[in-house]
């Protein structure tokens, strides 16, 4: 192949690699932001009644595919450092992963999509807390309180964040 013909192929390969690198970096920054927000507000981030400010970021899969792994890794880090142990690392992070995937899949319906992390966290984290925390209140109580906190954050902070970023989609150029 002549040098003239191979130039577009090389340019395309460089562009693809740069896009993957940018997504990786954006995902890493998002994960770090999730972990920092969770730990900065630790007193309200953990337990049966929790308001994880970082869960507002679960709106980002509505706009960006890199948000799914970023949020998941951020949750793993936050739960490794400040939670109730390995069960929260496993089940809390699973709840975040499922919530982020569901949000991404339902991205055409933002309000409905934001209910997915509410449900995944309410059911998974609420159940986990019931089984691992000594003298835990009733299972339904844990599900409802975790879900209520998640609902307030996702709809009260996450959805407005989504609408602001949607208007400013030029912020993240991929």
C-alpha positions in Angstrom: 0.0 0.0 0.0 1.4 3.4 -0.9 2.0 6.0 1.8 -0.7 8.2 0.4 -3.4 5.4 0.7 -2.3 4.4 4.2 -2.6 7.9 5.7 -6.4 7.8 6.1 -6.2 4.4 7.7 -3.5 5.6 10.2 -5.5 8.8 10.9 -8.6 6.7 11.6 -6.7 4.3 13.9 -5.3 7.3 15.9 -8.7 8.8 16.2 -10.2 5.6 17.5 -7.4 5.2 20.0 -7.7 8.8 21.2 -11.5 8.3 21.6 -11.0 5.2 23.7 -8.3 6.9 25.7 -10.5 9.9 26.4 -13.4 7.7 27.5 -11.1 5.8 29.8 -9.8 9.0 31.3 -13.3 10.5 31.7 -14.5 7.2 33.3 -11.6 7.3 35.7 -12.2 10.9 36.6 -15.9 10.1 37.1 -15.0 7.1 39.3 -12.7 9.3 41.4 -15.4 11.9 41.8 -17.9 9.4 42.9 -15.6 8.0 45.5 -14.6 11.4 46.8 -18.2 12.6 47.1 -19.2 9.4 48.9 -16.3 9.7 51.3 -16.6 13.5 51.8 -20.2 13.0 52.9 -19.6 9.7 54.7 -21.9 10.3 57.6 -24.9 10.3 55.3 -23.5 8.0 52.6 -23.7 4.7 54.5 -26.3 2.9 56.5 -30.0 2.1 56.3 -30.9 5.7 55.8 -28.5 7.1 53.3 -28.3 10.1 51.0 -25.3 9.4 48.8 -24.7 12.7 47.1 -22.5 10.8 44.6 -25.6 8.9 43.4 -26.6 12.0 41.5 -23.9 11.0 39.1 -26.0 7.9 38.1 -27.6 10.3 35.7 -24.5 10.4 33.5 -25.1 7.0 31.8 -28.1 8.8 30.2 -25.5 10.8 28.2 -22.2 8.8 28.2 -21.4 5.1 27.9 -18.1 5.6 29.8 -20.1 6.5 32.9 -21.1 2.9 33.5 -17.7 1.5 34.3 -16.6 4.8 35.9 -19.5 4.8 38.4 -19.0 1.1 39.2 -15.2 1.5 39.9 -15.9 4.6 41.9 -18.4 2.7 44.0 -16.0 -0.2 44.6 -13.4 2.3 45.8 -15.8 4.2 48.1 -17.1 0.9 49.5 -13.6 -0.5 50.1 -12.6 2.6 52.1 -15.7 3.5 54.0 -18.4 0.9 54.2 -19.6 -2.0 56.2 -17.1 -4.4 54.7 -16.7 -6.8 51.8 -20.5 -7.4 51.4 -21.0 -3.7 50.6 -18.1 -3.8 48.2 -19.7 -6.7 46.4 -23.4 -6.0 46.7 -23.3 -2.2 46.8 -21.1 -2.1 43.7 -23.4 -4.6 42.0 -26.4 -2.4 42.7 -24.5 0.6 41.2 -23.5 -1.4 38.1 -27.0 -2.7 37.5 -28.4 0.8 38.1 -26.0 2.4 35.7 -26.6 -0.3 33.0 -30.4 0.1 33.4 -30.0 3.9 33.1 -28.0 3.6 30.0 -30.5 1.2 28.4 -33.4 3.5 29.2 -31.6 6.7 28.2 -34.5 7.7 25.9 -36.8 8.0 28.9 -34.8 9.9 31.5 -37.3 9.9 34.4 -37.9 6.2 34.1 -34.2 5.6 33.7 -33.4 7.4 36.9 -35.7 4.9 38.8 -33.5 2.0 37.9 -30.7 3.0 40.3 -33.3 3.7 42.9 -34.8 0.2 42.6 -31.4 -1.6 42.3 -30.0 0.1 45.4 -33.2 -0.2 47.4 -33.6 -3.9 46.8 -29.9 -5.0 46.8 -28.4 -2.6 49.4 -31.6 -2.7 51.6 -31.5 -6.5 51.6 -27.8 -6.6 52.3 -28.1 -4.3 55.2 -30.8 -6.4 56.7 -28.7 -9.5 56.6 -25.3 -8.1 57.7 -26.1 -5.4 60.2 -26.7 -6.7 63.7 -30.1 -5.6 65.2 -31.1 -4.4 61.7 -34.7 -3.1 61.4 -37.1 -5.1 59.2 -36.2 -5.9 55.7 -39.0 -3.8 54.2 -37.9 -0.9 56.4 -34.3 -1.1 55.0 -35.5 -1.4 51.4 -37.8 1.6 51.9 -35.3 3.8 53.6 -32.4 3.1 51.2 -34.9 3.6 48.3 -36.2 6.9 49.7 -32.7 8.3 50.0 -31.8 7.2 46.5 -35.1 8.6 45.1 -34.4 12.0 46.6 -30.8 12.1 45.3 -31.5 10.6 41.8 -34.6 12.7 41.0 -33.7 15.8 43.1 -30.1 16.1 42.0 -29.4 13.6 39.3 -32.2 14.5 36.9 -31.4 18.3 37.1 -27.7 17.4 36.5 -28.7 15.5 33.4 -30.8 18.4 32.0 -28.0 20.9 32.6 -25.3 18.6 31.0 -27.6 17.8 28.1 -27.7 21.5 27.2 -23.9 21.6 27.5 -23.0 18.4 25.6 -20.0 20.2 24.2 -18.3 19.9 27.6 -17.3 16.3 26.8 -15.9 16.1 23.3 -15.1 12.6 22.3 
